[in-house]
Amino acid sequence: MKEMKTITVVGGDLRQVYLAQAFVQSGYTVYAVGFDAGVELPEGIIAADRADIALLLCDAVVFPLPMTLDGKTVNTPLSEHTLELTQCAKMLPAECLVFGGRVDENTQAVFERTGHPVEDYFKREEFAVHNAQATAEGAVEIILRELPTTIYGRNILVTGFGRISKALVRILTAMGAKVTVSARKYGDLAWAEIYGCEGVHISDLGLVIGKQDVVVNTVPAVVLPRKMLSRLDPGCLVVDLASKPGGVDFDTAKQLGLKTIWALSLPGKAAPVTAGEIIKNTIVNMIAERRETDGKD
């Protein structure tokens, strides 16, 4: 594997801007494509007017998270122009490494046809763990902003007990909240108790939901339908951290007058610098692993 010297960052939100900055600070030459809508790039990043040149010159290209929203074009919220996935794939040099986040099968097929399989950093465990911490801190910021009280002493329910929930309850319990975790697996409920929380099986959710000041959902399936939402105190804050379709019946929540916030992509909004560094460090690990594997062949 040849030495990585030049990296092109294509599209995405502020996470990708700070990802590019992190690569510059590590000594790479970095081109940026898809940041022309009034975005001021940090010093050292080369703003490319032409995507074809920036892609032709790179040893590795980093696409955003998610890589595409429509299956046809790169996700470029900070650009007034569109970039076709098929055109990007055709512009890449033969030995270029390609990285992207949450890559679907169709996008993978597009790049494989030109000999450039996409390595998905979103699937990496180190990315997921650090991203969970950033998401958890973003959720705490929302709760602090929206509650008319302190977190200390509040009854807070967290549904699900994956990476994000683990990071979140650690913070909430440290701040003095009375945290209840609702999950399906009894092993998760046992761990929730070890974390200092009350564990309640999802089938018994209705027994505790009416006592909560805040409900935070992390499950990407509707675990808070009308039956559950109708039991909430009118002043309860509902924060949904789950990816689409989410875990809350939002129409019912609106009808009931509940304050509900669907907080998607929190790392990029609450901590874009850290979120960019997380992606950068993950990609560096992926390159190191590839180099190690190539060295054994």
VOPAPA-790220 format. One record per residue (C-alpha): residue number from 0; residue in one letter; x, y, z. Coordinates in Angstrom, 1 decimal. Layout:
BEGIN
+-----+------+--------+--------+--------+
| pos | code |      x |      y |      z |
+-----+------+--------+--------+--------+
| NUM |    A |      X |      Y |      Z |
...
+-----+------+--------+--------+--------+
END
This chain:
BEGIN
+-----+------+--------+--------+--------+
| pos | code |      x |      y |      z |
+-----+------+--------+--------+--------+
|   0 |    M |    0.0 |    0.0 |    0.0 |
|   1 |    K |    1.4 |    3.4 |   -1.0 |
|   2 |    E |    1.9 |    6.2 |    1.5 |
|   3 |    M |   -1.1 |    8.3 |    2.3 |
|   4 |    K |   -0.2 |   12.0 |    1.7 |
|   5 |    T |   -3.2 |   13.6 |    0.1 |
|   6 |    I |   -6.8 |   13.3 |    1.2 |
|   7 |    T |  -10.0 |   14.8 |   -0.4 |
|   8 |    V |  -13.0 |   15.4 |    1.8 |
|   9 |    V |  -16.3 |   15.4 |   -0.1 |
|  10 |    G |  -19.5 |   16.8 |    1.2 |
|  11 |    G |  -21.2 |   16.6 |    4.6 |
|  12 |    D |  -21.8 |   19.0 |    7.5 |
|  13 |    L |  -19.5 |   20.8 |    9.9 |
|  14 |    R |  -18.2 |   17.4 |   11.1 |
|  15 |    Q |  -16.5 |   17.0 |    7.7 |
|  16 |    V |  -15.1 |   20.5 |    7.9 |
|  17 |    Y |  -13.4 |   19.7 |   11.2 |
|  18 |    L |  -12.4 |   16.3 |    9.9 |
|  19 |    A |  -10.5 |   18.0 |    7.1 |
|  20 |    Q |   -8.9 |   20.3 |    9.7 |
|  21 |    A |   -7.8 |   17.4 |   11.8 |
|  22 |    F |   -6.1 |   15.8 |    8.8 |
|  23 |    V |   -4.3 |   19.0 |    8.0 |
|  24 |    Q |   -3.1 |   19.2 |   11.6 |
|  25 |    S |   -1.7 |   15.7 |   11.2 |
|  26 |    G |    0.4 |   16.8 |    8.2 |
|  27 |    Y |   -1.8 |   15.7 |    5.3 |
|  28 |    T |   -2.5 |   17.7 |    2.2 |
|  29 |    V |   -6.3 |   18.1 |    2.2 |
|  30 |    Y |   -8.7 |   19.1 |   -0.5 |
|  31 |    A |  -12.3 |   19.9 |    0.3 |
|  32 |    V |  -15.2 |   19.6 |   -2.2 |
|  33 |    G |  -18.8 |   20.6 |   -1.5 |
|  34 |    F |  -18.5 |   23.4 |    1.0 |
|  35 |    D |  -19.3 |   26.5 |   -1.2 |
|  36 |    A |  -22.5 |   27.7 |    0.5 |
|  37 |    G |  -21.0 |   30.4 |    2.7 |
|  38 |    V |  -18.7 |   28.0 |    4.6 |
|  39 |    E |  -15.3 |   29.4 |    5.8 |
|  40 |    L |  -12.8 |   26.6 |    5.8 |
|  41 |    P |  -10.1 |   26.5 |    8.4 |
|  42 |    E |   -6.6 |   27.5 |    7.5 |
|  43 |    G |   -4.7 |   24.9 |    5.5 |
|  44 |    I |   -7.6 |   23.2 |    3.8 |
|  45 |    I |   -7.5 |   23.6 |    0.0 |
|  46 |    A |  -11.0 |   24.5 |   -1.3 |
|  47 |    A |  -11.3 |   22.8 |   -4.7 |
|  48 |    D |  -13.4 |   24.5 |   -7.3 |
|  49 |    R |  -13.4 |   21.3 |   -9.4 |
|  50 |    A |  -14.3 |   17.9 |   -8.0 |
|  51 |    D |  -12.6 |   16.0 |  -10.8 |
|  52 |    I |   -9.1 |   17.5 |  -10.0 |
|  53 |    A |   -9.5 |   17.1 |   -6.2 |
|  54 |    L |  -10.5 |   13.5 |   -6.6 |
|  55 |    L |   -7.8 |   12.7 |   -9.3 |
|  56 |    L |   -5.0 |   14.0 |   -6.9 |
|  57 |    C |   -6.0 |   12.1 |   -3.8 |
|  58 |    D |   -4.6 |    9.0 |   -2.2 |
|  59 |    A |   -7.8 |    8.6 |   -0.1 |
|  60 |    V |  -11.3 |   10.2 |   -0.3 |
|  61 |    V |  -13.6 |   10.6 |    2.6 |
|  62 |    F |  -17.4 |   10.9 |    2.0 |
|  63 |    P |  -19.8 |   12.1 |    4.7 |
|  64 |    L |  -22.2 |   10.5 |    7.2 |
|  65 |    P |  -24.5 |    9.5 |    5.7 |
|  66 |    M |  -22.8 |    9.2 |    2.4 |
|  67 |    T |  -26.0 |    9.9 |    0.4 |
|  68 |    L |  -29.6 |   10.7 |    1.2 |
|  69 |    D |  -31.2 |    9.8 |   -2.1 |
|  70 |    G |  -29.0 |    7.0 |   -3.4 |
|  71 |    K |  -27.8 |    9.1 |   -6.4 |
|  72 |    T |  -25.9 |   12.1 |   -5.1 |
|  73 |    V |  -23.4 |   12.8 |   -2.3 |
|  74 |    N |  -24.9 |   14.3 |    0.8 |
|  75 |    T |  -23.8 |   17.9 |    0.4 |
|  76 |    P |  -25.8 |   20.2 |    2.8 |
|  77 |    L |  -23.2 |   22.9 |    2.7 |
|  78 |    S |  -23.1 |   23.2 |   -1.1 |
|  79 |    E |  -25.3 |   24.8 |   -3.7 |
|  80 |    H |  -24.2 |   22.1 |   -6.2 |
|  81 |    T |  -24.8 |   18.4 |   -6.5 |
|  82 |    L |  -22.3 |   15.6 |   -7.0 |
|  83 |    E |  -23.3 |   12.4 |   -8.7 |
|  84 |    L |  -22.1 |    9.2 |   -7.0 |
|  85 |    T |  -21.4 |    7.6 |  -10.3 |
|  86 |    Q |  -19.3 |   10.5 |  -11.5 |
|  87 |    C |  -17.3 |   10.6 |   -8.3 |
|  88 |    A |  -16.5 |    6.9 |   -8.6 |
|  89 |    K |  -15.3 |    7.3 |  -12.2 |
|  90 |    M |  -12.9 |   10.2 |  -11.2 |
|  91 |    L |  -10.9 |    8.3 |   -8.7 |
|  92 |    P |   -7.3 |    7.1 |   -9.4 |
|  93 |    A |   -6.8 |    3.4 |   -9.4 |
|  94 |    E |   -5.2 |    2.9 |   -5.9 |
|  95 |    C |   -7.4 |    5.5 |   -4.1 |
|  96 |    L |   -8.9 |    4.4 |   -0.8 |
|  97 |    V |  -12.6 |    5.3 |   -0.3 |
|  98 |    F |  -14.2 |    5.9 |    3.1 |
|  99 |    G |  -17.9 |    6.8 |    3.8 |
| 100 |    G |  -20.4 |    6.6 |    6.5 |
| 101 |    R |  -23.6 |    4.5 |    6.6 |
| 102 |    V |  -23.0 |    3.2 |    3.1 |
| 103 |    D |  -26.0 |    1.5 |    1.4 |
| 104 |    E |  -25.8 |   -1.5 |   -0.9 |
| 105 |    N |  -26.5 |    0.6 |   -4.1 |
| 106 |    T |  -23.8 |    3.1 |   -3.3 |
| 107 |    Q |  -21.3 |    0.3 |   -2.5 |
| 108 |    A |  -22.1 |   -1.3 |   -5.9 |
| 109 |    V |  -21.5 |    2.0 |   -7.7 |
| 110 |    F |  -18.0 |    2.3 |   -6.4 |
| 111 |    E |  -17.2 |   -1.4 |   -6.7 |
| 112 |    R |  -17.9 |   -1.2 |  -10.4 |
| 113 |    T |  -14.9 |    1.1 |  -10.7 |
| 114 |    G |  -12.7 |   -1.0 |   -8.4 |
| 115 |    H |  -13.1 |    1.3 |   -5.4 |
| 116 |    P |  -15.1 |   -0.5 |   -2.6 |
| 117 |    V |  -16.2 |    1.9 |    0.1 |
| 118 |    E |  -14.9 |    1.2 |    3.7 |
| 119 |    D |  -17.7 |    2.2 |    6.1 |
| 120 |    Y |  -16.3 |    4.0 |    9.2 |
| 121 |    F |  -19.8 |    4.1 |   10.7 |
| 122 |    K |  -19.6 |    0.3 |   11.3 |
| 123 |    R |  -16.4 |    0.6 |   13.4 |
| 124 |    E |  -16.7 |   -0.1 |   17.1 |
| 125 |    E |  -14.3 |    2.7 |   18.1 |
| 126 |    F |  -16.4 |    5.2 |   16.1 |
| 127 |    A |  -19.6 |    4.0 |   17.6 |
| 128 |    V |  -18.3 |    4.2 |   21.2 |
| 129 |    H |  -16.9 |    7.7 |   20.9 |
| 130 |    N |  -19.9 |    8.9 |   18.9 |
| 131 |    A |  -22.2 |    7.6 |   21.6 |
| 132 |    Q |  -20.4 |    9.8 |   24.2 |
| 133 |    A |  -20.8 |   12.9 |   21.9 |
| 134 |    T |  -24.5 |   12.0 |   21.4 |
| 135 |    A |  -25.0 |   11.6 |   25.2 |
| 136 |    E |  -23.5 |   14.9 |   26.0 |
| 137 |    G |  -25.7 |   16.6 |   23.3 |
| 138 |    A |  -28.7 |   15.0 |   24.9 |
| 139 |    V |  -27.8 |   16.4 |   28.3 |
| 140 |    E |  -27.4 |   19.8 |   26.7 |
| 141 |    I |  -30.9 |   19.6 |   25.4 |
| 142 |    I |  -32.3 |   18.5 |   28.7 |
| 143 |    L |  -30.6 |   21.3 |   30.6 |
| 144 |    R |  -31.8 |   23.8 |   28.0 |
| 145 |    E |  -35.5 |   22.6 |   28.0 |
| 146 |    L |  -36.1 |   21.8 |   31.6 |
| 147 |    P |  -37.1 |   24.6 |   34.0 |
| 148 |    T |  -35.3 |   22.8 |   36.7 |
| 149 |    T |  -31.9 |   21.2 |   37.4 |
| 150 |    I |  -31.3 |   17.6 |   36.4 |
| 151 |    Y |  -30.5 |   16.8 |   40.0 |
| 152 |    G |  -33.4 |   15.0 |   41.6 |
| 153 |    R |  -35.4 |   14.6 |   38.4 |
| 154 |    N |  -36.9 |   11.3 |   37.3 |
| 155 |    I |  -35.5 |   10.4 |   33.9 |
| 156 |    L |  -36.5 |    7.4 |   31.9 |
| 157 |    V |  -34.1 |    6.0 |   29.2 |
| 158 |    T |  -35.5 |    3.4 |   26.8 |
| 159 |    G |  -32.9 |    1.0 |   25.4 |
| 160 |    F |  -29.5 |    0.2 |   26.8 |
| 161 |    G |  -27.1 |    0.3 |   24.0 |
| 162 |    R |  -23.9 |    2.4 |   23.7 |
| 163 |    I |  -25.7 |    5.7 |   23.8 |
| 164 |    S |  -27.8 |    4.8 |   26.7 |
| 165 |    K |  -24.8 |    3.6 |   28.7 |
| 166 |    A |  -23.0 |    6.8 |   28.1 |
| 167 |    L |  -26.0 |    8.9 |   28.9 |
| 168 |    V |  -27.0 |    7.2 |   32.2 |
| 169 |    R |  -23.4 |    7.5 |   33.4 |
| 170 |    I |  -23.7 |   11.3 |   33.0 |
| 171 |    L |  -27.2 |   11.6 |   34.4 |
| 172 |    T |  -26.6 |    9.5 |   37.5 |
| 173 |    A |  -23.4 |   11.5 |   38.2 |
| 174 |    M |  -25.6 |   14.7 |   38.0 |
| 175 |    G |  -28.0 |   13.3 |   40.6 |
| 176 |    A |  -30.9 |   12.2 |   38.4 |
| 177 |    K |  -33.1 |    9.3 |   39.4 |
| 178 |    V |  -32.6 |    7.2 |   36.3 |
| 179 |    T |  -34.8 |    4.3 |   35.2 |
| 180 |    V |  -33.8 |    2.1 |   32.2 |
| 181 |    S |  -36.3 |    0.2 |   30.2 |
| 182 |    A |  -35.0 |   -2.6 |   28.0 |
| 183 |    R |  -36.0 |   -6.0 |   26.6 |
| 184 |    K |  -33.0 |   -8.1 |   27.7 |
| 185 |    Y |  -32.7 |   -9.0 |   31.3 |
| 186 |    G |  -28.9 |   -8.9 |   31.0 |
| 187 |    D |  -29.2 |   -5.2 |   30.0 |
| 188 |    L |  -31.4 |   -4.5 |   33.0 |
| 189 |    A |  -28.8 |   -6.1 |   35.3 |
| 190 |    W |  -26.2 |   -3.9 |   33.8 |
| 191 |    A |  -28.5 |   -0.9 |   34.3 |
| 192 |    E |  -28.6 |   -1.7 |   38.0 |
| 193 |    I |  -24.8 |   -1.9 |   38.1 |
| 194 |    Y |  -24.8 |    1.6 |   36.6 |
| 195 |    G |  -26.9 |    2.8 |   39.5 |
| 196 |    C |  -30.3 |    2.9 |   37.7 |
| 197 |    E |  -33.6 |    1.1 |   38.2 |
| 198 |    G |  -34.1 |   -1.5 |   35.6 |
| 199 |    V |  -37.7 |   -2.1 |   34.2 |
| 200 |    H |  -38.6 |   -4.6 |   31.5 |
| 201 |    I |  -40.1 |   -3.0 |   28.4 |
| 202 |    S |  -43.3 |   -4.9 |   29.1 |
| 203 |    D |  -43.7 |   -3.1 |   32.4 |
| 204 |    L |  -43.0 |    0.4 |   30.9 |
| 205 |    G |  -46.5 |    1.5 |   31.6 |
| 206 |    L |  -46.0 |    1.1 |   35.3 |
| 207 |    V |  -43.2 |    3.8 |   35.6 |
| 208 |    I |  -43.7 |    6.1 |   32.6 |
| 209 |    G |  -46.2 |    8.4 |   34.3 |
| 210 |    K |  -43.7 |    9.3 |   37.0 |
| 211 |    Q |  -41.1 |   10.7 |   34.7 |
| 212 |    D |  -39.9 |   14.3 |   34.2 |
| 213 |    V |  -37.9 |   13.4 |   31.1 |
| 214 |    V |  -38.1 |   10.4 |   28.8 |
| 215 |    V |  -35.1 |    9.8 |   26.4 |
| 216 |    N |  -35.6 |    7.2 |   23.7 |
| 217 |    T |  -32.7 |    5.4 |   22.0 |
| 218 |    V |  -34.6 |    2.6 |   20.3 |
| 219 |    P |  -35.2 |    2.9 |   16.5 |
| 220 |    A |  -38.7 |    1.4 |   16.8 |
| 221 |    V |  -41.9 |    2.9 |   18.1 |
| 222 |    V |  -41.7 |    2.0 |   21.8 |
| 223 |    L |  -43.6 |    5.2 |   22.8 |
| 224 |    P |  -47.0 |    4.9 |   21.0 |
| 225 |    R |  -50.2 |    6.6 |   22.0 |
| 226 |    K |  -50.8 |    4.1 |   24.9 |
| 227 |    M |  -47.6 |    5.2 |   26.6 |
| 228 |    L |  -47.6 |    8.9 |   25.7 |
| 229 |    S |  -51.1 |    9.3 |   27.1 |
| 230 |    R |  -49.8 |    8.3 |   30.5 |
| 231 |    L |  -47.1 |   11.0 |   30.6 |
| 232 |    D |  -47.4 |   14.0 |   32.8 |
| 233 |    P |  -48.2 |   17.0 |   30.5 |
| 234 |    G |  -45.0 |   18.7 |   31.6 |
| 235 |    C |  -42.8 |   15.8 |   30.7 |
| 236 |    L |  -40.0 |   16.4 |   28.2 |
| 237 |    V |  -39.5 |   13.7 |   25.5 |
| 238 |    V |  -36.2 |   13.5 |   23.7 |
| 239 |    D |  -35.8 |   11.0 |   20.8 |
| 240 |    L |  -32.2 |   10.1 |   19.9 |
| 241 |    A |  -33.2 |    7.2 |   17.7 |
| 242 |    S |  -32.5 |    7.2 |   13.9 |
| 243 |    K |  -35.5 |    7.0 |   11.5 |
| 244 |    P |  -38.2 |    6.0 |   12.0 |
| 245 |    G |  -37.6 |    7.0 |   15.6 |
| 246 |    G |  -39.3 |    5.6 |   18.7 |
| 247 |    V |  -42.0 |    8.1 |   19.4 |
| 248 |    D |  -45.5 |    8.5 |   17.9 |
| 249 |    F |  -44.9 |   12.2 |   17.1 |
| 250 |    D |  -48.4 |   12.9 |   15.8 |
| 251 |    T |  -49.9 |   11.7 |   19.1 |
| 252 |    A |  -47.3 |   13.6 |   21.1 |
| 253 |    K |  -48.3 |   16.8 |   19.2 |
| 254 |    Q |  -52.0 |   16.2 |   19.8 |
| 255 |    L |  -51.3 |   15.7 |   23.5 |
| 256 |    G |  -49.3 |   18.9 |   23.7 |
| 257 |    L |  -46.1 |   17.1 |   24.8 |
| 258 |    K |  -42.8 |   18.9 |   24.2 |
| 259 |    T |  -41.0 |   16.4 |   22.0 |
| 260 |    I |  -37.6 |   16.8 |   20.4 |
| 261 |    W |  -36.3 |   14.5 |   17.7 |
| 262 |    A |  -32.5 |   15.0 |   18.1 |
| 263 |    L |  -30.9 |   13.5 |   15.0 |
| 264 |    S |  -27.2 |   13.7 |   14.2 |
| 265 |    L |  -26.4 |   15.3 |   17.6 |
| 266 |    P |  -22.6 |   14.9 |   17.4 |
| 267 |    G |  -22.5 |   17.1 |   14.3 |
| 268 |    K |  -24.7 |   19.7 |   15.9 |
| 269 |    A |  -23.5 |   19.7 |   19.5 |
| 270 |    A |  -19.8 |   18.9 |   19.1 |
| 271 |    P |  -18.8 |   19.1 |   15.4 |
| 272 |    V |  -15.0 |   19.5 |   16.2 |
| 273 |    T |  -15.0 |   16.3 |   18.3 |
| 274 |    A |  -17.3 |   14.5 |   15.8 |
| 275 |    G |  -14.8 |   15.3 |   13.1 |
| 276 |    E |  -11.9 |   14.1 |   15.1 |
| 277 |    I |  -13.7 |   10.9 |   15.9 |
| 278 |    I |  -14.2 |   10.2 |   12.1 |
| 279 |    K |  -10.5 |   11.1 |   11.4 |
| 280 |    N |   -9.1 |    8.9 |   14.1 |
| 281 |    T |  -11.3 |    6.0 |   13.0 |
| 282 |    I |  -10.1 |    6.4 |    9.4 |
| 283 |    V |   -6.5 |    6.5 |   10.6 |
| 284 |    N |   -7.1 |    3.2 |   12.4 |
| 285 |    M |   -8.6 |    1.7 |    9.3 |
| 286 |    I |   -5.6 |    2.8 |    7.2 |
| 287 |    A |   -3.2 |    1.4 |    9.8 |
| 288 |    E |   -5.0 |   -2.0 |    9.8 |
| 289 |    R |   -4.9 |   -2.1 |    6.0 |
| 290 |    R |   -1.2 |   -1.3 |    6.0 |
| 291 |    E |   -0.6 |   -4.1 |    8.5 |
| 292 |    T |   -2.6 |   -6.6 |    6.5 |
| 293 |    D |   -0.8 |   -5.6 |    3.3 |
| 294 |    G |    2.5 |   -6.1 |    5.0 |
| 295 |    K |    1.7 |   -9.7 |    5.9 |
| 296 |    D |    0.8 |  -10.6 |    2.3 |
+-----+------+--------+--------+--------+
END
